[in-house]
Amino acid sequence: MNPLMKIAMLSCKQASILAAKKAFNALSFGETLKFKMHSKMCSACKSFQQDGALIDEAIEKIMKQKEGQNLRLTDTQRERILKALD
Amino acid sequence: MSTTEANNSHAAISSWFAKYGDDMYSWATYKTSSKETAEDLVQDTMLSAYKSFDRYKPGSNPKTWLFTILNNKIIDYYRASNTTKSINATELQGRSVEEDHFDSNGVFSKVQDPLWGNTEENLLDNAEFLTVLESCLENLPVNWRSVILGKYFDHKKGSEICKELGITSSNLWQMAHRAKLQLKTCLDQNWKDN
């Protein structure tokens, strides 16, 4: 089989799974190649991956902001928890 | 445990709770997206700490000790949410979110309009966008969210997340992929239309 055809056989759905795998640094060399080729040829995937990267960055930002905020237990909640200790 | 020891441990646990209760509650709320669950987990943690007080090494940091217990409780909570019923429900949701995006050949069935649109604006600085995304995150199925939080909140390795949640790496990638599709759908519906 023509190698290009093999690459074309990667569906967008498979490419999206590979993108998730890539985020965990788990792509094999062959998968990296397939993924790159597919993303280059497929504009829908390219756009989806760009949004995906944006979402990743935004999640990271949201989580960082959250880490900096401190929630407080209300007095009622505190009493409930202390009561459970008795 | 003698009465004096019990009084001592009770006093220590109560004072640690006064000191670290809010931190534990905040942490558990971010990790579970539920204040109610967070309160339960903090209570369970304090109870466990009280019962196993003899395992606390005097002189070590009590906050670290409490957070170790709390993190175990959070993992137990994630795992407990992995009932057959919820796994089946999440699997159905996963398939349906895939069907929303892909045709039977796995090709994107709709044109992928970028979230950026045509604006030069950096969405990362758009507070409204971040708020919508945050609520989208909260609405993810518990195990998808725990995968996403494990990665972006705790910066854990894939293998660590798998171990904690008792899932395979293929499960992990599939969950991360489905979570991403779900977030994209949620943003398309709740943010772009504004």
HADDOCK unambig.tbl for C-alpha pairs under 7 A between the chains (distance, minus, plus):
assign (segid A and resid 11 and name CA) (segid B and resid 106 and name CA) 5.16 0.50 0.50
assign (segid A and resid 11 and name CA) (segid B and resid 107 and name CA) 5.78 0.50 0.50
assign (segid A and resid 12 and name CA) (segid B and resid 106 and name CA) 5.64 0.50 0.50
assign (segid A and resid 12 and name CA) (segid B and resid 107 and name CA) 4.99 0.50 0.50
assign (segid A and resid 12 and name CA) (segid B and resid 108 and name CA) 6.20 0.50 0.50
assign (segid A and resid 13 and name CA) (segid B and resid 102 and name CA) 6.73 0.50 0.50
assign (segid A and resid 13 and name CA) (segid B and resid 106 and name CA) 4.90 0.50 0.50
assign (segid A and resid 13 and name CA) (segid B and resid 107 and name CA) 6.49 0.50 0.50
assign (segid A and resid 16 and name CA) (segid B and resid 177 and name CA) 6.19 0.50 0.50
assign (segid A and resid 17 and name CA) (segid B and resid 173 and name CA) 6.23 0.50 0.50
assign (segid A and resid 17 and name CA) (segid B and resid 174 and name CA) 6.15 0.50 0.50
assign (segid A and resid 17 and name CA) (segid B and resid 177 and name CA) 5.34 0.50 0.50
assign (segid A and resid 20 and name CA) (segid B and resid 173 and name CA) 5.41 0.50 0.50
assign (segid A and resid 20 and name CA) (segid B and resid 176 and name CA) 5.79 0.50 0.50
assign (segid A and resid 20 and name CA) (segid B and resid 177 and name CA) 5.31 0.50 0.50
assign (segid A and resid 21 and name CA) (segid B and resid 173 and name CA) 5.32 0.50 0.50
assign (segid A and resid 24 and name CA) (segid B and resid 158 and name CA) 5.81 0.50 0.50
assign (segid A and resid 44 and name CA) (segid B and resid 108 and name CA) 6.79 0.50 0.50
assign (segid A and resid 44 and name CA) (segid B and resid 111 and name CA) 6.40 0.50 0.50
assign (segid A and resid 44 and name CA) (segid B and resid 112 and name CA) 5.32 0.50 0.50
assign (segid A and resid 47 and name CA) (segid B and resid 112 and name CA) 6.12 0.50 0.50
assign (segid A and resid 47 and name CA) (segid B and resid 114 and name CA) 5.87 0.50 0.50
assign (segid A and resid 48 and name CA) (segid B and resid 112 and name CA) 6.30 0.50 0.50
assign (segid A and resid 51 and name CA) (segid B and resid 114 and name CA) 6.23 0.50 0.50
assign (segid A and resid 51 and name CA) (segid B and resid 115 and name CA) 6.17 0.50 0.50
assign (segid A and resid 52 and name CA) (segid B and resid 180 and name CA) 6.94 0.50 0.50
assign (segid A and resid 58 and name CA) (segid B and resid 124 and name CA) 5.75 0.50 0.50
assign (segid A and resid 58 and name CA) (segid B and resid 130 and name CA) 6.75 0.50 0.50
assign (segid A and resid 59 and name CA) (segid B and resid 152 and name CA) 6.83 0.50 0.50
assign (segid A and resid 60 and name CA) (segid B and resid 152 and name CA) 5.45 0.50 0.50
assign (segid A and resid 60 and name CA) (segid B and resid 153 and name CA) 6.87 0.50 0.50
assign (segid A and resid 62 and name CA) (segid B and resid 130 and name CA) 6.78 0.50 0.50
assign (segid A and resid 63 and name CA) (segid B and resid 153 and name CA) 5.79 0.50 0.50
assign (segid A and resid 70 and name CA) (segid B and resid 23 and name CA) 6.67 0.50 0.50
assign (segid A and resid 70 and name CA) (segid B and resid 26 and name CA) 5.86 0.50 0.50
assign (segid A and resid 71 and name CA) (segid B and resid 22 and name CA) 6.19 0.50 0.50
assign (segid A and resid 71 and name CA) (segid B and resid 25 and name CA) 6.99 0.50 0.50
assign (segid A and resid 71 and name CA) (segid B and resid 26 and name CA) 5.00 0.50 0.50
assign (segid A and resid 72 and name CA) (segid B and resid 22 and name CA) 4.97 0.50 0.50
assign (segid A and resid 73 and name CA) (segid B and resid 22 and name CA) 5.74 0.50 0.50
assign (segid A and resid 73 and name CA) (segid B and resid 25 and name CA) 6.93 0.50 0.50
assign (segid A and resid 81 and name CA) (segid B and resid 43 and name CA) 5.28 0.50 0.50
assign (segid A and resid 85 and name CA) (segid B and resid 47 and name CA) 5.98 0.50 0.50
